[in-house]
Amino acid sequence: MELPVSVQQALGDSAAGVSLRNANQVQPQHLLRMVLLNDSEGNLQAICRRDDLLDLEALNKQLGRDLRMMQRREQVRVRQRSGLQELPALPSLTGWPTVIDQRVEELEFVALELADEKLAIMMPAEDFRQLTAKAERHDFAVDTGTISVNLDDHGADRDQLHSALKRFTGLRIQQRLEDTLELPPLPETAQRIIHLRVNPNAVMGDLVDVVESDPSLAAQVVSWASSSFYAAAGQVRSVHDAVSRVLGFDLVMNLAMGLALGRALKHPKDHPDGYVDYWQQAIWQAQSAGILASMMPRGRRPMFGLAYLAGLLHNFGHLVLAQVFPPHFKLVCRSLEVNPHIDSSVIEHYLLGITREQISAQLMENWGMPDEVTLAIRYQKNPTYDGPHSDYARLLWLGRQLLTERGVALGAGKLADASVYEELGLDREAVEEQFDELVNSKDSIMAMAGVMGQGS
């Protein structure tokens, strides 16, 4: 196969000495990536090993700049000019100033990915150094293998949270967690719903009373039931109508809980570019958790309502981080943008010493939320977790991978192997078919997310 013309021109005389190989057959540590950045001073491209974490804060400190990921529409224009869907790590494709991480200098040879063709250009490191002779060398990337994220020890979360708060805010951690976080108490509506959940004698009228006591919440529930996703026959005129005729007791209970908690914290104006927003993520994961739960064998099937609620609240830590670590939440957003291949838990642990999953699960525990929901949120990034209510956590993990695989921008993902389906008693082919249908209903998901966000 011939190299694209723009790549041949960028390689120049070095083109004769390169070889092509299937990218999957190249050792990951030899693969490089190029990240397009800019600030008020102009454009810059940074090259590092593909799987390393680009520490944007460290790079900005070294250069005395305020760089961030170039806006997506600008990146598209740059790639279009080169005739490529993705740019390999060849600085001359743009001609912009370039910085290269020092770890690249330690390699004997490098591999430059041609994502369009799923191939890699192999060349000796010496040839690459000649191609990039004008680039500056700096130390700004981190081997993710050196970042140890606590995925297993729920008991240590409080200590890690205190340590992170002390490190980043200077607070003296001598108070209870709720006081330290300076978060509002569990909203009254959510408290009343929890009381309903544990009351075996609760009836539909009790739930309708709770929802109707909050006019904004009532309006959202009615709007939800009226959405095209449910295609209700006739107009939905009241909360009672929404519960009795369209949504059902369990779904409205968990929907109202998710709405009440989602409104308890301010939604940050900042947001990592390229990711779907908070409520879209919530609806995607809630729907996927519900689908997977309903497809599991009857004998071990999780409660649909709790699975749905865990999905709805799975990313609550995003809101908590924005309130607890306001100066550093921005760093997390910028780092997620330049490291789309790295899971948020790794980035947050590196920057803050704690993850959104840890901090939100601790808060849910303090609020007395059901263990199924708390543990699902805490262990959703760990497919090997086998403690209490592990099925709920695995449903969130699998749903995320299936959605990411289908182009829903939830962050880094990876393919789920057959063992995950077997452990959950799921038919992989049937699940894949259901998720294809779910993603095809994207417009309805977006509309539902819009309803959820009305009160935020």
Secondary structure, 3 states (H helix, E strand, C coil): CCCCHHHHHHHHHHHHHCEEEEHHHCCHHHEEEEEEEEECCEEEEEEEECCCEECHHHHHHHHCCCCEECCHHHHHHHHHHHCCCCCCCCHHHCCCCEEEEHHHHCCCEEEEEECCCCEEEEEEHHHHHHHCCCCEEECCEECHHHCCCCCCCHHHHHHHHHHHHHHHHCCCCCCCHHHHHCCCCCCHHHHHHHHHHCCCCCCHHHHHHHHHCCHHHHHHHHHHHHCCCCCCCCCCCCHHHHHHHHHCHHHHHHHHHHHHHHCCCCCCCCCCCCCCCHHHHHHHHHHHHHHHHHHCCHHHCCCHHHHHHHHHCCCHHHHHHHHHCHHHHHHHHHHHHHCCCCCHHHHHHHHHCCCHHHHHHHHHHHCCCCHHHHHHHHCCCCCCCCCCCHHHHHHHHHHHHHHHHCCCCCCCCCCCCHHHHHHHCCCHHHHHHHHHHHHHCHHHHHHHHHHHHCCC
